[in-house]
């Protein structure tokens, strides 16, 4: 498990990665579970495979698992 305190969700529909984590000038690309999708209206919101909103632009993330050098599988601080 990787501590992601201080990192928040950021995204841009024109970016090849669509969504990433940002902490100051640092960026970490993310890998979401299958079926998750991002919607921009006007900022990013991420939905799980059932369509439930789970995280939005600027929201904090609790942690993830390292996959390679810079990609993380993340989960929101709260699923409420």
N, C-alpha and C positions, 0 to 999 in steps of 0.2 A: 504494500500500500504506500502511496506517495502522498505526502502532505501538500495540499494545494491552498493553504491559508494565504490570503492576500491576492489570489488569482481570481479573475472574473471572466465571464463569458463575453466574447466580442464576436462580431461577424459582419460579413459583407457579401451580398449575393454575387458580386462580380469577382470575388477572390476564388481561386481554384479550390481552396480548402473550405470555403463557406463559413465555418465556425472555428474559433480557436480561443485559447485562454490568454489573458493579458495581465501582466503585472508591471506597471510602469512602461518602460520601452521593451520589456521582454515578452516574447510570444512563444506559446507552445501549441502545436497543432494537436487536435483531438481525434480519437477514433470512437464513434458511438456504436452501441449495440445495433444489430440488424433491425430494421423497421423504424428506427428513429428518424425524424425529419425536422427540417428547419423551415420556418415561415418568417418573412419580413413584412411587418405591418405597423409602423415603418422600421422598427428595430427587430432584432432577431428574437424569436421564441423557439424553443425546441420541444417537440412532442414525442412521447414514447410510442411504441408500436400499437397501443390501443387508442391513440389520439389524445391522451391526457397530457396537458402542458406540464413540463417538469422543470424548465429553467428558462430565464429570459436575459436579455442584455444587461450586463452589470451585476448579475446575481453571483453570489459566491458558490464555490464548489467544495465538497468535503474531502475528496481524495480520488485516487485512481490507481491504476496499475501501469507500470512502465512497459511500453511496447516499442522496442527499438530505442533510438536515441532521443527523440523529441515528441513522440506521440503518446497520448495518455487516454485511457478509457476512464471517463469521469462520471460522477454521480452528483446531483445537486445536494445542497445542505438539507433540503426538506422536500418531500414529495407531496406536501399538502398544497 
